[in-house]
Amino acid sequence: MKQLSTLSIAVITTLASHSLFAQEPIAIIEPAKITQPEKVELGKMLFFEPRLSKSGFISCNSCHNLSLGGVDALPTSIGHNWQQGPINSPTVLNAEYGLAQFWDGRAKDLQEQAAGPIANPKEMGFTHELAVSTIDSMPGYQSRFAAIYGKDSVNIDNITDAIAEFEKTLVTPNSPFDKYLEGDKEAISESAQAGYQLFKDKACSSCHNGPAVGGTMYMKMGLVKPFHTNNPAEGRIAVTGKESDKHVFKVPTLRNIELTYPYFHDGETWTLEEAVNTMADIQLGAALTEKETKEMVSFLKSLTGEQPQITLPILPPSNANTPRPLPFTN
């Protein structure tokens, strides 16, 4: 038999690596592919735009802070006039991979999600009509909308479409675990490798799978034992009205999980150690040893990827036609 060429060996090795990769419950996060840069830039401006809120102070970034892993690092968010939000703010990073948006899945996609907080009296406290008139009052925005969407195109659909297009770029590739999946067995520690095997052996990957390591399905919180919380959110039942959907929530992503504390929909769990032990208890009816907990946390920390490098946008100035902010009114 003729000796295999270097190229043939490389091809065989690559195919074998891809075959092993395909068998894993977790897929790598791909870098963002930007095909509409002008729309992405407009969406970034609107994501950081506080004048989409009644107070002129709260933006999308307030609750999905890109300096904090796409969350606000609070149990529940602070809304208009210092109101307490009803639920923990999920990360916006890798959110495009979710089957739906919000904990209860009430928004079908990122665009629909972006429209919700603007008109929510406990969040940005505005109306869609006033948000549109605010953005449309500024020539700097008018020209950008006209170039992308056409003349007289400042409306809530296009505002949220641009925000969603920006949010699609907020992915976090090249985590140590991604490099491990791609064949670099030294990319993560032996403890993290043991944690990943434990993650699979305990069937955590039956819910937390795919590129985002979650977000692909709904599951009851407290499958084996009740989850005790003072948070009133009841999950999918609010959307479907079905009693069987009580306490059923979208499975959250585990990507960048070390950055997105506090955990769970009530935001009352502050450490990964407590989070993994709680999940083992209420979802699996199992108890982890101290060593297993350490290994599982090591694996979860390996899921932290490259954070989006964002240059803050310079926003157009308000003018005499721009509705004035009302920060201290209900």
HUHUSUL-V126519 format. One record per residue. N is the residue number from 1. D_CENTER is the distance of its C-alpha to the mean C-alpha in Angstrom with 2 decimals. Layout:
BEGIN
n,d_center
N,D_CENTER
N,D_CENTER
END
This chain:
BEGIN
n,d_center
1,52.97
2,51.97
3,49.65
4,46.06
5,45.14
6,42.42
7,40.43
8,40.86
9,39.70
10,36.58
11,35.82
12,36.46
13,34.29
14,31.37
15,31.81
16,32.04
17,28.87
18,27.00
19,28.64
20,27.47
21,23.91
22,23.96
23,24.96
24,21.93
25,19.26
26,16.52
27,16.38
28,15.78
29,13.04
30,15.11
31,15.35
32,14.57
33,17.70
34,18.46
35,21.21
36,21.28
37,21.17
38,22.81
39,20.29
40,17.39
41,19.42
42,20.09
43,16.45
44,15.85
45,18.85
46,17.67
47,14.22
48,16.46
49,19.19
50,20.27
51,23.02
52,20.76
53,21.27
54,24.63
55,24.95
56,24.29
57,22.19
58,18.63
59,16.18
60,12.53
61,12.32
62,14.09
63,11.34
64,8.46
65,10.93
66,10.62
67,13.45
68,11.79
69,8.73
70,6.72
71,8.21
72,11.90
73,13.22
74,15.15
75,15.83
76,15.38
77,14.95
78,18.10
79,18.96
80,22.03
81,25.23
82,23.62
83,22.67
84,20.63
85,17.50
86,17.57
87,14.44
88,11.92
89,9.07
90,5.67
91,3.37
92,3.17
93,4.00
94,5.08
95,3.80
96,7.58
97,8.51
98,8.14
99,11.65
100,10.90
101,8.81
102,9.41
103,10.65
104,13.83
105,12.79
106,15.02
107,13.52
108,14.18
109,11.96
110,10.11
111,13.63
112,14.57
113,11.61
114,12.61
115,16.10
116,15.63
117,15.27
118,18.06
119,20.58
120,19.57
121,22.43
122,20.47
123,17.73
124,18.99
125,22.23
126,23.36
127,24.45
128,23.48
129,27.11
130,27.24
131,23.99
132,25.57
133,28.90
134,27.42
135,25.77
136,28.86
137,31.18
138,30.30
139,32.02
140,29.45
141,26.86
142,29.52
143,30.45
144,26.95
145,26.33
146,29.83
147,29.36
148,26.22
149,26.84
150,30.55
151,32.82
152,31.97
153,28.40
154,26.58
155,25.16
156,22.04
157,21.24
158,21.45
159,19.62
160,16.53
161,17.09
162,17.14
163,13.97
164,12.18
165,14.09
166,12.95
167,9.20
168,10.14
169,11.54
170,8.63
171,8.94
172,10.44
173,13.66
174,16.80
175,15.83
176,19.05
177,18.19
178,17.75
179,21.14
180,22.52
181,21.66
182,23.34
183,26.45
184,26.53
185,27.44
186,27.82
187,24.27
188,23.41
189,25.89
190,28.08
191,26.42
192,22.96
193,24.70
194,26.33
195,23.09
196,21.63
197,24.87
198,24.67
199,21.12
200,22.73
201,25.99
202,24.54
203,22.66
204,19.20
205,18.28
206,19.52
207,16.28
208,13.91
209,14.65
210,13.92
211,12.15
212,8.78
213,11.24
214,10.16
215,8.89
216,12.35
217,14.45
218,15.37
219,17.36
220,19.56
221,18.75
222,22.17
223,23.42
224,26.49
225,26.83
226,25.69
227,22.72
228,24.43
229,22.63
230,23.82
231,20.70
232,21.98
233,18.94
234,20.22
235,17.40
236,18.27
237,21.85
238,21.00
239,20.15
240,22.75
241,25.41
242,26.09
243,27.14
244,25.81
245,22.23
246,22.74
247,20.23
248,18.27
249,14.48
250,11.69
251,11.36
252,8.16
253,6.97
254,9.45
255,8.59
256,9.45
257,10.29
258,13.32
259,11.57
260,9.40
261,12.57
262,14.02
263,13.06
264,13.27
265,13.19
266,16.19
267,15.03
268,18.49
269,18.04
270,17.95
271,18.69
272,17.52
273,21.13
274,21.24
275,17.99
276,19.27
277,22.68
278,21.57
279,19.77
280,22.88
281,25.07
282,23.66
283,22.18
284,24.79
285,27.71
286,27.97
287,28.53
288,27.43
289,29.95
290,29.32
291,29.36
292,26.88
293,24.47
294,24.85
295,24.34
296,21.20
297,19.67
298,20.96
299,19.19
300,15.79
301,16.33
302,17.18
303,13.62
304,12.83
305,12.98
306,14.22
307,12.30
308,12.58
309,16.06
310,16.25
311,19.69
312,19.73
313,21.23
314,24.61
315,24.55
316,27.71
317,30.07
318,30.77
319,34.31
320,36.88
321,35.22
322,31.75
323,31.22
324,31.46
325,28.74
326,29.50
327,27.67
328,29.94
329,30.51
330,29.16
END
